[in-house]
Amino acid sequence: MGAMSTLPKRTELPKSQTWNIESLFASDAEWKSALEQALAKADSLKPFQGRLGQSGAVLLQALETWQNLRIETAKVFQYTSLNVATDG
């Protein structure tokens, strides 16, 4: 068996060969703020509990609320995922 090769650390690569994590959040502090906002908005789904079958309008409103929350949290979780994968 040959020698095991190792991957270079992210800091050793030219910036052009790394993902642009800063396009999601400029800093960890900005990410933390977005995470806190997303967690606070999770309660926005509670008013729909037990009411989804009440009418099509209520169901639509619940789905739109859920979709908006999902879009906001996707960015937060993507940033986390990329940070975990860095030099992993």
GUTI-768544 format. One record per residue (C-alpha): residue in three letters; x, y, z. Coordinates in steps of 0.1 Angstrom, whole numbers, padded with zeros to 4 digits, always signed. Layout:
residues N
ALAXYZ/...
***
This chain:
residues 88
MET+0000+0000+0000/GLY+0012+0035-0008/ALA+0014+0064+0016/MET-0019+0078+0026/SER-0024+0113+0011/THR-0040+0140+0032/LEU-0062+0168+0021/PRO-0049+0203+0026/LYS-0065+0225+0053/ARG-0090+0251+0040/THR-0066+0278+0051/GLU-0039+0264+0029/LEU-0061+0266-0003/PRO-0065+0296-0025/LYS-0098+0314-0017/SER-0111+0306-0052/GLN-0110+0269-0044/THR-0132+0272-0012/TRP-0169+0277-0008/ASN-0179+0312+0000/ILE-0194+0307+0034/GLU-0195+0344+0039/SER-0222+0347+0013/LEU-0245+0331+0038/PHE-0234+0351+0069/ALA-0206+0375+0072/SER-0197+0363+0107/ASP-0206+0338+0133/ALA-0223+0366+0153/GLU-0246+0373+0123/TRP-0254+0335+0121/LYS-0261+0333+0158/SER-0285+0362+0155/ALA-0303+0346+0126/LEU-0305+0313+0145/GLU-0321+0330+0175/GLN-0346+0347+0152/ALA-0355+0314+0136/LEU-0360+0297+0169/ALA-0382+0325+0181/LYS-0403+0322+0149/ALA-0409+0285+0154/ASP-0437+0295+0177/SER-0455+0310+0147/LEU-0468+0276+0138/LYS-0485+0270+0172/PRO-0517+0289+0163/PHE-0524+0263+0136/GLN-0522+0233+0159/GLY-0555+0214+0157/ARG-0569+0238+0131/LEU-0555+0226+0097/GLY-0588+0209+0088/GLN-0609+0240+0097/SER-0607+0255+0062/GLY-0586+0257+0031/ALA-0576+0293+0040/VAL-0562+0282+0074/LEU-0543+0253+0058/LEU-0529+0276+0032/GLN-0518+0301+0058/ALA-0502+0274+0079/LEU-0483+0260+0048/GLU-0471+0295+0039/THR-0459+0302+0075/TRP-0441+0268+0075/GLN-0425+0274+0041/ASN-0412+0309+0051/LEU-0398+0294+0083/ARG-0382+0266+0064/ILE-0365+0290+0040/GLU-0351+0311+0069/THR-0338+0280+0088/ALA-0323+0264+0056/LYS-0297+0292+0054/VAL-0288+0288+0092/PHE-0284+0251+0089/GLN-0264+0253+0056/TYR-0239+0276+0073/THR-0236+0252+0102/SER-0232+0222+0079/LEU-0204+0239+0059/ASN-0186+0249+0090/VAL-0187+0214+0104/ALA-0174+0200+0070/THR-0145+0224+0069/ASP-0113+0205+0075/GLY-0134+0176+0086/
***
